[in-house]
Amino acid sequence: MPFTPKFVDLVRNAATVSGSGAVTIGSAVSGFTSLAAALSVGDQFYYCIQGVDKPAEREVGRGTMQANGTIARDPISGVATQFSSGAKTIAMVAAAEWFARLEAVASGGGGGGAAAFDVATRAAMAARTPRSGGVQLTEAGREGQFTFSTANLSAKVAADPRQGIYVAPSSDPSGASGAWVRRHDGPVNVMWFGAGADFLSDDLPAFEAALAAIQAEAPAGYRQGNRLSVPAGRYYLSGPLNLHGGITLQGAGSAQPYGAATILRFAKNVDGIIVNHSTTHGEGLGTQGDGAGSVLEGLQLWGGNVNINPATGAVSTFAAGDSTTGHGVRIRGAFVACKDVASYFWGGDGFNIVASSAGGASTLGNANSFTLERCQSMFNRGNGYLVAGIDANAGKMTVCSAISCGGGGFLEYSFLGNSYDACHVRDCGIVDPTGSNGPTGTCRYPAGSNNFYYMVAGQELLAKTTIPGTNEAVWRPFAGHPQCKTWVSGLDWVNGSPYGTNPANTNGRNVFTGCYAESAQPPCQATAPSLFLGGLLDEVGMVGTASWVRAGGTGLAVRGIESQDGSSMGIGGKVAAWDAATPGNAAGTIHFGASSDLPNAGAAITFGARSGDPAVARAGIYTLTDTAFGSRMYLATTDSFQAGAKTALAIDEAGNVDVARGRLSIGGVPVGSGAVRAQAGVAYTAAAGDAGAYIRFTSSAATALTVPPNSAVALPVGTMIEIEQAGAGALSVVAGAGVTINSRGGDLVLAGQYAVAALKKVATDSWTLTGDL
């Protein structure tokens, strides 16, 4: 019996509905008529149900008033919305389907009444005569208006074997003599191709058929921008879905945990959605493998071990995949965008963007200029997001989140770098979402202890056999998390950094702006020239050579990156002001190149390089405190303070200066050894330059050295002048005007040839003469 709706204006009620059940109507909304007043038992009408606090939960359909006062639902899309709890309204509407029917009548599709042009199945439509005008297909999920075209449509009929858009007549199944053609001017709907959306039956053939039909529909050279709509519902796909033709795959809702309306569940240990790069180039010249420019929007993607109750379609258990095979989204094409896409339970990465070459079937494509916005990666065995390869650059992620993935949150291993804005990470590298054998980036050792460690990036192989606590080049301590797995020899471990870059790549010019990492995670491991601007990373900290700039309490502070690997570069270890009363309490650290790699090293300023390698600078100023060395500051050309090291000067906590190697010089003259000067004359007056000098008087005649008054030559108190009678002539020391020279016994003449004496200024015009007199 054809659907015959009743129309009444301004009818709306509060409603109660759960899952796919009937609607219990409540009171009329203020200003509207009640459904109970407008309808009698058996009346049919078009309705719109929508959540008040969850507007993404909505449904348009054909309703029937039941004898018990409830409303029976028949969704126009063919898939009932699974309503959750909360307030809803139900209103009487004039659905687009009704106007399509009226249009079909006006175009000659049945000659006079609804019953004349309704067809219940595609088979009935294929057998229908006459073929002029239009018909309305009422088959569940495949509803729509069709008109007959007498053109040769054999190519398009062949490309659409599931009859989503083209239905050839029974008399000529090839379509050569024409076919029924769906009238639509919006996106293609996957339901038209037989998707069941029951979470159990395989909908992959429907998706693939819809994509093929879109390719056939689009004029050559204009495939970009075509849309495949995936209405609210739960779909199961037995294998990967390869996007091509620059398609937009458009779901309903936000795809976030509490707003998901379109869910695609994939088989265990397979990839989810794959976007490949073109093997040809040029606008409009892409092949079927060309996914460049594709867009994913409003989708929640499930992989891994998800078990569904076959009777109810409800999820009974779920966990991440137990194999590294299977990523939620694999991007190999350029200019791909993901917006409001969530990726859960995958054995690999939630989002895997790995591309190494521009074309060819054996390469990993070109993923440059990708965009991810408001995406979420959660409970994945691998990383939340992995970007790697020489052709995965110039992309951007904005307000994306990674939660409880076994690997890192955002691992940036691309060649040239990408941008990350306001991203978020929680519990990555900590939780094993497989519940058993998934690798993580942190561990506890020994079992039951509070000793926690994170794996150093790039040490995956050694981490399998190196006992934590025995080698900080492989395992380093951190604050820990109660869910860290106990280390066991032979297990696999991964880089679990919230934000990490490739330690072997110094080309990646990555920028992380305003990113956040929650506490109880390992530190970020990032290499230069990556730059972190602002953000909330204090709770995890950073190691490596990248720079982190953030605003401090008293203005702009450049935050240092603590290093334990001898290759850090940072400015400022702490933002608090340095306190002269308690030195070292809030002292910062500045590293230009490398700091000390000794275990008790403190603040350091280092410059230059060793062995021609700019990554291993050693010369500089170092502080060191331990039982072997005490508390000292070193001026050195090496950060090794052992015997034979080139340590120029050490100052200990008591202020003592220790010249460890060589001699301390002033103006090129070693301290404690004055300049040697010769005087051949018989009369000489000490000058300012004689301070610290050794003067040899060589005359064979009697010679006099006059010590001038302070008013004439202001030699500082403490000045010492050493003198030698190098010649045969007697050498006498004479006091200038107002000068007193004291000596034992009052002797002021040296004892003879080669006698040596010293003059020491002990007051303004007072000197003491000592020596061989």
matplotlib code that plots the C-alpha trace (Angstrom):
import matplotlib.pyplot as plt

x = [0.0, 1.5, 2.4, -0.2, 0.8, -1.3, -0.2, -1.0, 0.9, 2.7, 2.6, 5.4, 5.7, 8.2, 9.2, 10.8, 12.6, 15.5, 17.5, 15.4, 12.1, 8.8, 8.3, 6.3, 4.9, 4.8, 3.2, 2.9, 5.8, 4.6, 3.0, 2.4, -0.5, -0.1, 0.3, -2.5, -4.9, -3.8, -3.9, -6.1, -5.0, -3.5, -2.8, 0.5, 2.8, 6.3, 8.2, 11.5, 12.9, 15.9, 17.7, 17.5, 20.9, 22.3, 21.2, 23.4, 21.0, 18.2, 16.0, 13.5, 11.0, 7.5, 5.4, 2.2, 0.0, -0.4, -3.5, -1.4, -0.6, 3.0, 4.5, 5.9, 9.1, 10.2, 13.3, 13.6, 17.3, 16.4, 18.6, 17.1, 19.0, 20.2, 18.9, 20.5, 18.9, 18.0, 15.3, 14.0, 11.2, 9.1, 7.5, 5.2, 7.1, 6.8, 9.8, 11.7, 10.6, 7.0, 8.0, 10.1, 7.0, 4.9, 7.7, 7.6, 3.9, 4.3, 6.9, 4.6, 5.7, 2.5, -0.4, -2.4, -1.7, 0.8, 0.0, 0.6, 4.3, 5.4, 7.6, 8.7, 11.8, 14.5, 13.3, 9.8, 11.2, 13.2, 10.1, 7.8, 6.2, 5.6, 9.0, 8.2, 8.3, 9.4, 8.8, 9.4, 11.4, 10.4, 12.8, 14.2, 17.5, 17.4, 14.5, 14.5, 13.1, 14.1, 13.3, 13.9, 16.5, 16.6, 20.3, 22.8, 23.9, 25.7, 29.0, 27.4, 25.1, 28.2, 30.0, 27.0, 26.2, 24.5, 22.0, 22.6, 22.1, 21.3, 18.7, 18.4, 15.1, 14.5, 14.1, 17.7, 19.9, 22.9, 21.4, 22.2, 18.5, 18.3, 17.9, 16.1, 18.4, 18.3, 17.6, 19.9, 21.9, 23.7, 26.2, 25.9, 24.6, 26.2, 22.8, 21.7, 24.2, 22.9, 24.8, 23.1, 24.6, 23.9, 27.6, 27.7, 27.0, 29.8, 29.2, 32.6, 31.0, 28.5, 31.2, 33.3, 30.4, 29.4, 33.0, 33.1, 29.7, 31.0, 34.0, 31.7, 29.3, 31.9, 33.1, 36.7, 39.0, 36.5, 36.5, 37.8, 35.3, 32.7, 31.1, 30.0, 27.6, 27.6, 24.5, 24.4, 24.8, 27.2, 28.9, 31.2, 33.9, 35.8, 38.9, 40.5, 38.6, 40.7, 39.7, 40.4, 39.3, 39.8, 36.6, 35.0, 33.8, 31.3, 29.8, 27.4, 28.2, 31.6, 33.0, 34.2, 33.3, 30.0, 29.1, 29.7, 26.9, 28.8, 31.0, 33.0, 34.2, 36.9, 38.1, 40.9, 44.5, 43.6, 44.0, 41.0, 40.9, 43.8, 44.4, 47.1, 48.9, 48.5, 50.8, 50.2, 50.4, 48.5, 45.0, 42.3, 44.7, 44.6, 44.0, 41.8, 44.6, 44.7, 43.6, 45.2, 42.8, 40.5, 38.7, 37.5, 34.9, 32.7, 33.8, 34.7, 36.9, 37.3, 39.9, 41.4, 39.5, 35.9, 33.4, 29.7, 26.7, 25.1, 21.6, 21.6, 24.5, 25.8, 29.6, 30.5, 34.3, 37.0, 40.8, 43.5, 44.6, 47.3, 49.4, 51.3, 49.3, 46.4, 46.4, 43.2, 44.0, 46.9, 47.7, 49.9, 48.3, 49.0, 46.5, 44.5, 42.3, 40.8, 38.3, 36.4, 37.8, 38.4, 40.5, 40.2, 41.6, 44.0, 47.0, 49.1, 48.8, 45.6, 46.9, 49.8, 51.2, 54.3, 55.3, 58.7, 58.2, 56.0, 54.7, 54.9, 53.2, 56.2, 56.6, 54.8, 53.6, 53.5, 51.6, 52.8, 50.4, 48.1, 45.7, 44.2, 41.7, 39.9, 40.9, 41.3, 43.5, 42.7, 43.5, 45.8, 48.6, 51.0, 51.3, 48.5, 50.0, 53.1, 54.4, 57.5, 59.3, 60.8, 57.5, 55.3, 56.0, 54.3, 51.4, 49.5, 47.6, 45.2, 43.5, 44.2, 44.4, 46.1, 45.0, 46.2, 48.2, 51.0, 53.5, 54.0, 51.3, 52.7, 55.9, 57.3, 59.8, 59.3, 62.3, 61.6, 59.0, 55.4, 53.3, 51.3, 48.9, 47.1, 47.4, 46.9, 48.4, 47.4, 48.7, 50.6, 53.7, 52.2, 49.0, 49.0, 45.7, 45.9, 45.8, 48.7, 51.6, 51.5, 54.8, 55.0, 57.6, 57.9, 58.4, 58.8, 61.7, 62.0, 58.4, 56.4, 59.0, 58.5, 61.4, 60.1, 62.0, 61.3, 63.1, 65.5, 64.4, 66.3, 67.2, 64.4, 66.8, 69.0, 65.9, 64.9, 67.9, 69.3, 68.1, 66.6, 68.9, 72.1, 72.5, 71.0, 71.8, 68.9, 66.6, 66.3, 64.3, 61.1, 58.3, 56.3, 52.7, 50.9, 50.0, 53.6, 54.5, 57.2, 60.3, 61.0, 63.9, 62.9, 59.8, 59.4, 59.6, 58.9, 59.4, 56.6, 57.2, 54.1, 55.8, 58.9, 61.0, 63.5, 66.8, 68.7, 67.2, 68.5, 66.4, 63.0, 62.0, 59.0, 56.9, 54.8, 52.6, 50.6, 50.7, 49.8, 51.0, 49.3, 51.4, 52.7, 54.1, 57.7, 59.4, 59.2, 62.3, 62.9, 65.8, 66.9, 65.9, 62.4, 60.8, 58.3, 56.4, 54.4, 52.1, 51.8, 54.8, 56.1, 54.4, 56.5, 59.6, 61.8, 65.1, 67.1, 68.3, 65.0, 64.2, 61.3, 60.2, 57.5, 56.3, 57.7, 56.3, 58.4, 58.3, 59.6, 61.9, 63.6, 63.1, 66.1, 65.8, 67.5, 69.9, 71.4, 72.9, 75.7, 74.2, 71.7, 71.2, 69.0, 68.7, 67.6, 67.1, 64.6, 62.7, 63.0, 65.5, 69.0, 69.5, 73.0, 72.3, 71.7, 73.8, 72.6, 69.2, 67.5, 70.4, 69.8, 71.8, 72.9, 74.3, 75.7, 76.5, 77.0, 77.0, 79.0, 78.0, 79.3, 76.6, 77.0, 77.3, 75.5, 75.0, 77.3, 78.1, 79.8, 81.2, 82.9, 83.4, 85.7, 87.1, 85.4, 81.9, 79.6, 77.3, 79.9, 81.1, 83.2, 85.1, 83.4, 82.6, 81.4, 80.2, 80.6, 79.8, 80.5, 82.7, 85.6, 85.8, 83.9, 82.0, 84.0, 83.7, 86.0, 87.3, 88.2, 88.6, 87.0, 84.3, 86.6, 88.1, 90.4, 94.2, 95.8, 92.6, 93.0, 91.4, 92.8, 91.4, 89.2, 87.6, 86.2, 83.5, 86.0, 87.2, 90.5, 91.9, 93.6, 95.7, 95.4, 97.5, 100.0, 100.5, 98.1, 99.3, 98.5, 99.3, 101.1, 103.4, 102.9, 101.8, 104.8, 107.4, 107.9, 109.4, 113.3, 114.8, 118.4, 119.8, 123.3, 123.3, 124.6, 121.5, 117.9, 114.5, 111.8, 108.9, 105.2, 106.0, 108.5, 105.8, 106.5, 109.6, 113.1, 115.7, 119.4, 121.9, 124.9, 127.3, 130.9, 130.7, 128.8, 125.1, 122.1, 118.4, 116.1, 112.7, 110.4, 107.7, 104.1, 103.3, 105.7, 105.1, 101.9, 102.9, 100.2, 100.8, 101.9, 104.1, 107.3, 110.4, 113.2, 116.8, 120.1, 123.7, 124.6, 127.8, 130.9, 129.7, 128.1, 124.3, 122.7, 119.0, 118.3, 115.1, 113.5, 112.0, 109.8, 110.4, 111.4, 113.3, 113.6, 116.0, 117.6, 120.6, 119.8, 121.7, 120.8, 123.7, 123.6, 126.4, 128.2, 128.0, 125.0, 123.4, 119.6, 117.2, 113.5, 111.7, 108.2, 105.9, 104.2, 102.6, 102.1, 105.8, 107.2, 109.2, 111.0, 114.2, 115.2, 117.7, 121.4, 122.6]
y = [0.0, 3.4, 5.8, 8.6, 11.3, 13.7, 17.3, 19.7, 22.9, 23.7, 20.2, 19.4, 17.3, 16.5, 12.8, 9.8, 7.3, 4.9, 3.0, 2.2, 1.8, 3.5, 7.1, 7.9, 11.4, 13.8, 17.2, 19.7, 22.2, 25.7, 27.3, 24.1, 21.6, 18.1, 15.0, 13.4, 16.2, 16.2, 12.5, 9.5, 5.9, 4.7, 8.2, 8.5, 11.5, 12.7, 13.3, 14.8, 13.6, 15.5, 15.5, 18.7, 18.3, 16.0, 17.6, 15.3, 12.5, 13.1, 11.2, 12.1, 9.4, 8.2, 7.8, 6.0, 6.7, 3.5, 2.4, 2.6, 6.3, 5.7, 6.6, 3.8, 4.8, 4.2, 6.2, 7.6, 6.7, 3.1, 3.2, 3.9, 6.3, 4.6, 7.3, 7.6, 9.0, 12.7, 15.1, 15.0, 16.5, 15.1, 17.4, 16.9, 18.0, 18.0, 15.8, 16.3, 12.9, 14.1, 17.0, 14.6, 12.5, 15.6, 16.5, 13.0, 13.3, 16.7, 15.2, 12.4, 9.7, 7.7, 9.8, 10.7, 9.3, 8.2, 4.6, 4.8, 5.8, 4.0, 0.9, -1.2, -2.8, -2.2, -5.4, -4.0, -0.8, -2.7, -4.6, -1.5, -0.2, 2.3, 3.8, 7.4, 10.0, 9.1, 6.7, 6.7, 3.8, 2.9, 0.1, 0.5, 2.3, 2.8, 5.3, 7.9, 9.3, 7.8, 8.9, 6.8, 7.8, 6.3, 7.1, 4.3, 4.0, 0.6, 1.9, 3.5, 0.5, -1.7, 0.5, 0.3, -3.4, -2.7, -0.4, 2.6, 5.1, 3.2, 0.4, -1.1, -2.5, -6.2, -6.3, -5.0, -5.4, -4.0, -0.4, 0.0, 1.0, 3.2, 2.8, 4.3, 7.0, 8.3, 12.0, 13.7, 16.8, 16.3, 13.7, 10.1, 8.0, 4.7, 3.3, 3.4, 0.7, -1.7, -0.8, -2.5, -0.5, -3.2, -3.5, -7.2, -7.7, -6.7, -3.2, -3.0, -4.0, -1.2, 1.4, 0.2, 0.2, 3.7, 4.9, 3.2, 4.8, 8.2, 7.8, 6.8, 9.7, 12.4, 13.9, 13.1, 15.6, 16.8, 14.0, 16.1, 17.2, 14.4, 13.4, 10.0, 10.5, 7.9, 8.5, 8.0, 4.3, 1.5, -0.1, -3.1, -3.4, -6.6, -5.0, -1.6, 1.1, 2.7, 6.3, 7.6, 10.4, 13.1, 11.9, 13.4, 10.7, 12.5, 11.0, 12.5, 14.0, 15.1, 11.5, 12.3, 9.8, 11.5, 12.8, 9.8, 9.2, 7.4, 4.5, 2.3, -0.9, -2.8, -6.4, -7.3, -6.5, -4.7, -1.1, 1.2, 4.0, 4.2, 7.3, 6.7, 9.1, 9.4, 7.5, 10.3, 14.1, 17.1, 18.5, 16.0, 13.3, 11.1, 7.4, 5.2, 5.1, 8.9, 9.9, 13.4, 16.0, 13.5, 14.6, 12.5, 14.2, 13.2, 9.6, 7.3, 4.4, 1.2, -1.5, -4.3, -6.8, -5.6, -8.2, -7.7, -9.5, -11.1, -10.9, -7.2, -5.6, -4.3, -4.2, -6.9, -6.5, -4.4, -4.1, -2.9, -5.2, -7.7, -7.1, -4.1, -4.6, -2.2, 1.6, 3.6, 6.1, 5.6, 8.8, 8.5, 11.2, 15.0, 17.6, 15.1, 16.5, 14.8, 16.8, 15.4, 11.9, 9.5, 6.3, 3.6, 0.2, -0.2, -2.7, 0.0, 3.8, 5.7, 8.0, 6.8, 9.4, 7.8, 8.8, 8.5, 9.2, 11.0, 8.0, 4.4, 1.4, 0.2, 3.5, 5.1, 8.1, 11.8, 13.0, 16.6, 19.4, 17.2, 18.7, 17.1, 19.1, 18.0, 14.4, 11.9, 8.7, 6.5, 2.9, 2.1, -0.5, 1.8, 5.6, 8.1, 9.9, 8.9, 11.2, 10.0, 9.9, 12.4, 13.3, 13.9, 17.6, 21.0, 19.5, 20.7, 19.2, 21.4, 20.6, 16.9, 14.5, 11.2, 9.1, 5.8, 4.6, 2.1, 4.2, 7.9, 10.6, 12.5, 11.1, 13.5, 11.6, 13.5, 14.8, 18.5, 19.1, 20.0, 22.1, 21.1, 23.5, 23.1, 19.3, 17.1, 13.8, 11.7, 8.3, 7.5, 5.2, 4.0, 2.0, -1.3, -1.1, -4.7, -5.8, -8.2, -8.1, -4.6, -2.6, 0.6, 3.2, 2.9, 0.2, -0.6, -2.6, -4.6, -5.9, -4.2, -1.5, 2.3, 2.4, 3.7, 4.2, 5.5, 4.2, 6.5, 7.2, 5.0, 2.3, -0.1, -3.0, -2.6, -1.9, -5.6, -6.9, -3.9, -4.1, -0.7, 1.2, -0.2, 2.0, 5.5, 5.6, 3.0, 3.4, 6.6, 7.1, 9.2, 9.9, 6.9, 5.8, 3.0, 1.3, 0.9, -2.7, -4.6, -4.9, -8.5, -9.4, -10.0, -7.8, -5.1, -1.4, 1.7, 5.5, 6.6, 10.4, 12.6, 14.6, 13.2, 13.8, 11.6, 11.6, 10.8, 13.7, 17.3, 18.6, 18.5, 22.1, 21.3, 23.8, 22.8, 25.7, 25.6, 21.9, 20.1, 16.9, 15.6, 14.4, 10.9, 10.5, 10.2, 13.4, 14.7, 13.7, 16.2, 17.2, 20.5, 22.4, 21.6, 24.5, 24.4, 27.6, 28.0, 25.1, 23.1, 20.7, 21.4, 18.3, 15.9, 18.0, 17.6, 16.1, 16.5, 19.4, 21.1, 24.6, 25.4, 29.0, 30.0, 33.0, 33.1, 34.8, 37.9, 38.1, 36.0, 33.1, 30.6, 27.3, 24.9, 21.3, 19.2, 16.7, 13.5, 12.5, 15.1, 16.9, 19.3, 22.9, 25.1, 28.4, 28.6, 25.5, 27.2, 30.4, 31.6, 34.4, 33.5, 34.1, 35.3, 34.3, 30.7, 30.1, 27.3, 27.2, 28.5, 28.7, 28.2, 26.3, 27.6, 25.1, 26.1, 22.6, 20.1, 20.1, 17.8, 14.2, 13.5, 12.3, 15.1, 18.0, 21.2, 24.4, 24.9, 27.4, 25.6, 26.8, 25.4, 21.9, 18.9, 16.8, 19.1, 17.9, 20.8, 18.4, 17.6, 21.0, 20.7, 24.0, 26.3, 26.9, 23.9, 23.3, 19.9, 18.7, 15.2, 13.5, 13.2, 16.8, 18.8, 21.9, 23.6, 25.8, 24.9, 26.9, 24.1, 23.0, 19.6, 18.2, 15.4, 16.4, 13.4, 13.4, 15.0, 16.8, 20.3, 22.1, 25.6, 26.8, 25.5, 27.6, 25.7, 26.7, 28.3, 30.7, 28.9, 29.0, 25.9, 26.0, 22.4, 22.4, 25.0, 28.5, 31.4, 34.4, 38.1, 39.9, 36.8, 36.8, 33.9, 34.9, 34.5, 35.1, 38.8, 40.1, 40.1, 43.4, 44.6, 48.0, 49.1, 52.6, 53.6, 55.5, 54.2, 55.2, 52.6, 53.1, 51.9, 49.1, 47.5, 46.1, 42.3, 42.7, 41.2, 43.8, 42.9, 45.8, 45.0, 48.0, 47.4, 50.8, 51.5, 51.8, 53.3, 52.3, 55.1, 54.3, 57.2, 58.7, 57.5, 61.1, 60.6, 56.9, 55.4, 51.8, 49.9, 48.7, 45.1, 45.7, 43.6, 44.4, 41.9, 43.2, 41.5, 42.9, 41.3, 43.4, 44.1, 47.5, 47.7, 48.1, 50.5, 51.1, 54.8, 56.3, 59.1, 62.2, 61.2, 57.4, 55.1, 51.8, 49.4, 46.4, 44.2, 46.0, 49.0, 47.5, 49.0, 47.6, 44.2, 41.8, 41.5, 40.3, 38.0, 38.9, 39.1, 41.2, 42.1, 45.4, 45.1, 48.2, 47.8, 51.3, 54.5, 55.5, 52.7, 49.7, 46.7, 45.4, 41.8, 39.4, 39.1, 42.4]
z = [0.0, -1.0, 1.7, 1.9, 4.3, 6.2, 6.5, 9.4, 10.1, 13.3, 15.0, 17.4, 20.6, 23.2, 22.7, 24.3, 22.1, 22.6, 20.0, 17.0, 18.9, 18.5, 19.7, 22.8, 22.4, 25.3, 25.7, 22.8, 22.5, 23.5, 20.5, 18.6, 18.1, 19.5, 17.3, 19.2, 18.3, 14.6, 13.9, 14.2, 14.6, 11.3, 10.0, 8.2, 8.1, 7.6, 10.8, 12.0, 15.3, 16.8, 20.1, 22.1, 23.9, 21.1, 17.9, 15.8, 16.7, 14.2, 11.8, 9.0, 8.1, 7.5, 10.7, 11.5, 14.6, 16.5, 18.6, 21.8, 21.1, 19.9, 16.5, 14.3, 12.6, 8.9, 8.2, 4.7, 4.7, 5.5, 8.6, 12.0, 14.2, 17.4, 19.8, 23.2, 26.3, 26.5, 25.6, 22.0, 19.9, 17.0, 14.5, 11.5, 8.3, 4.5, 3.6, 0.3, -0.8, -1.1, -3.3, -5.5, -6.0, -7.0, -9.4, -10.9, -11.4, -13.1, -15.4, -16.5, -14.2, -13.6, -14.8, -11.8, -8.4, -5.9, -6.4, -10.1, -9.9, -6.7, -7.3, -4.4, -5.8, -8.5, -10.1, -10.4, -11.8, -14.4, -15.5, -15.5, -18.6, -19.9, -19.4, -20.0, -17.1, -13.6, -10.8, -7.1, -5.7, -2.2, -1.5, 2.0, 1.9, -1.8, -2.0, -4.7, -7.9, -11.2, -14.8, -17.9, -20.4, -23.9, -24.4, -24.7, -21.1, -21.3, -20.0, -16.9, -16.3, -16.4, -13.9, -11.5, -11.1, -7.7, -9.4, -7.1, -9.9, -13.1, -13.4, -16.9, -18.1, -18.0, -21.8, -22.2, -19.1, -20.9, -20.9, -24.6, -25.2, -22.1, -18.4, -15.3, -13.9, -10.3, -10.1, -7.7, -7.5, -4.2, -3.0, -3.9, -1.0, -0.1, 1.0, -2.7, -3.3, -0.7, 2.4, 5.4, 8.2, 10.7, 12.0, 10.9, 7.2, 4.8, 3.3, 1.5, -1.8, -1.5, -0.8, -3.7, -6.0, -5.0, -5.7, -9.1, -10.0, -9.0, -11.2, -14.1, -13.5, -13.4, -16.7, -17.6, -16.0, -13.4, -10.8, -8.0, -5.4, -5.8, -2.6, -1.2, 1.7, 4.5, 6.6, 10.3, 11.1, 11.9, 8.9, 8.7, 5.9, 5.5, 3.9, 3.2, 1.4, -1.3, -2.1, -5.6, -7.8, -5.2, -3.5, -0.4, 2.0, 4.2, 7.4, 9.9, 13.2, 14.7, 15.0, 18.5, 21.3, 22.3, 18.8, 16.6, 14.1, 11.3, 12.4, 9.9, 11.5, 9.6, 9.9, 12.2, 11.1, 7.8, 6.9, 7.1, 4.6, 2.1, 0.0, -2.7, -4.9, -8.7, -11.0, -13.6, -13.2, -14.3, -13.5, -14.2, -15.4, -12.3, -12.6, -10.5, -7.9, -7.7, -4.2, -4.3, -2.9, -1.2, 2.0, 5.0, 7.1, 10.1, 10.4, 13.2, 12.1, 14.2, 13.6, 15.8, 18.0, 18.1, 18.8, 17.9, 19.4, 16.2, 17.7, 18.8, 16.9, 20.2, 20.9, 23.4, 23.7, 22.1, 22.1, 19.7, 16.9, 17.9, 14.8, 13.5, 10.2, 10.0, 10.2, 10.6, 7.8, 5.4, 3.4, 0.4, -1.7, -1.7, -0.5, 1.5, 4.3, 7.4, 9.4, 12.4, 11.9, 14.8, 14.6, 17.3, 18.1, 15.2, 15.3, 13.6, 13.8, 14.0, 11.2, 9.1, 6.7, 5.1, 1.6, -0.1, -3.8, -6.2, -8.2, -9.3, -8.0, -5.9, -4.0, -1.1, -3.0, -2.2, 0.9, 0.9, 2.0, 4.0, 6.6, 9.7, 11.8, 15.0, 14.6, 17.3, 17.6, 20.6, 21.8, 18.9, 19.2, 17.3, 17.3, 17.4, 14.4, 12.4, 9.7, 7.8, 4.5, 2.1, 0.6, 3.7, 4.2, 4.4, 6.2, 9.2, 12.1, 14.1, 17.4, 17.1, 20.0, 20.8, 23.8, 25.2, 22.2, 22.8, 20.8, 20.6, 20.4, 17.4, 15.9, 13.3, 11.1, 7.8, 5.9, 5.8, 8.5, 9.2, 11.6, 14.7, 16.3, 19.7, 19.7, 22.8, 24.1, 27.1, 28.3, 25.1, 25.3, 28.6, 28.0, 26.0, 24.3, 23.1, 26.7, 26.1, 23.6, 22.3, 22.5, 24.6, 25.1, 28.9, 31.5, 35.2, 36.5, 38.6, 38.8, 41.6, 42.1, 41.6, 39.2, 35.8, 32.6, 29.1, 25.9, 24.2, 20.6, 18.1, 20.7, 19.8, 19.2, 22.3, 24.5, 24.1, 26.0, 28.0, 31.6, 32.6, 35.0, 33.5, 30.5, 30.2, 26.5, 26.1, 29.1, 31.2, 34.4, 34.6, 37.1, 35.9, 35.5, 37.3, 34.0, 32.8, 31.8, 33.6, 31.5, 30.3, 28.0, 24.4, 24.4, 21.7, 22.8, 20.8, 21.0, 23.3, 23.2, 23.4, 20.7, 19.1, 16.0, 14.2, 16.1, 12.9, 10.9, 11.2, 8.2, 9.8, 10.3, 12.4, 14.4, 17.4, 18.6, 21.8, 22.1, 25.4, 27.0, 30.2, 33.1, 33.9, 30.4, 29.2, 28.1, 24.5, 22.5, 19.8, 17.6, 16.2, 14.2, 15.4, 17.4, 20.2, 20.8, 24.0, 25.0, 28.2, 28.1, 31.6, 33.0, 30.9, 30.0, 27.0, 26.0, 22.8, 20.7, 19.7, 21.0, 23.3, 23.7, 26.1, 28.2, 31.7, 34.8, 34.2, 30.4, 27.6, 28.7, 26.5, 28.2, 28.0, 27.1, 29.7, 28.1, 29.2, 25.9, 25.7, 22.6, 23.9, 23.0, 25.2, 26.9, 30.5, 32.7, 35.0, 34.7, 38.3, 38.9, 40.0, 43.7, 44.7, 48.3, 47.4, 44.2, 42.1, 43.7, 40.6, 38.2, 34.6, 32.0, 28.6, 26.1, 22.7, 21.3, 24.1, 27.9, 30.2, 30.0, 33.5, 35.9, 38.4, 35.9, 36.8, 34.8, 31.8, 29.0, 26.2, 22.8, 19.8, 18.6, 19.1, 16.2, 13.7, 14.8, 15.7, 17.6, 20.2, 21.6, 24.7, 25.4, 27.9, 31.5, 33.5, 37.1, 38.7, 42.2, 43.6, 46.2, 43.9, 42.7, 45.3, 44.0, 41.3, 38.3, 35.4, 32.5, 30.1, 26.5, 27.3, 29.6, 30.8, 34.2, 34.6, 34.7, 31.6, 30.7, 29.2, 32.1, 32.2, 35.5, 38.4, 41.1, 44.1, 46.6, 48.9, 46.2, 45.7, 42.2, 40.9, 37.7, 36.7, 33.7, 32.3, 33.9, 34.5, 32.5, 32.4, 29.1, 27.9, 31.0, 33.4, 36.8, 39.3, 36.6, 35.8, 32.6, 32.5, 31.6, 31.4, 32.5, 31.3, 32.8, 36.2, 37.3, 36.9, 38.5, 38.8, 36.4, 36.4, 34.0, 36.4, 38.6, 38.8, 36.6, 37.1, 36.3, 35.6, 36.1, 33.9, 34.4, 35.6, 37.4, 40.6, 39.8, 41.7, 41.5, 42.8, 44.2, 43.3, 45.6, 45.0, 43.8, 40.9, 40.0, 41.6, 41.8, 43.7, 47.2, 47.0, 43.9, 43.8, 41.8, 41.6, 41.0, 40.2, 40.2, 36.9, 36.4, 38.5, 39.6, 43.0, 43.0, 45.6, 46.2, 46.8, 48.4, 46.5, 48.1, 51.0, 50.4, 53.2, 52.4, 55.2, 55.3, 57.9, 59.4, 57.2, 54.3, 50.9, 48.7, 47.1, 48.3, 44.9, 41.3, 40.8, 44.1, 43.9, 46.0, 46.0, 46.6, 48.1, 48.4, 51.7, 52.1, 50.0, 50.2, 52.2, 50.8, 52.2, 50.7, 51.1, 49.6, 49.2, 50.7]

ax = plt.figure().add_subplot(projection="3d")
ax.plot(x, y, z, "-o")
ax.set_aspect("equal")
plt.show()
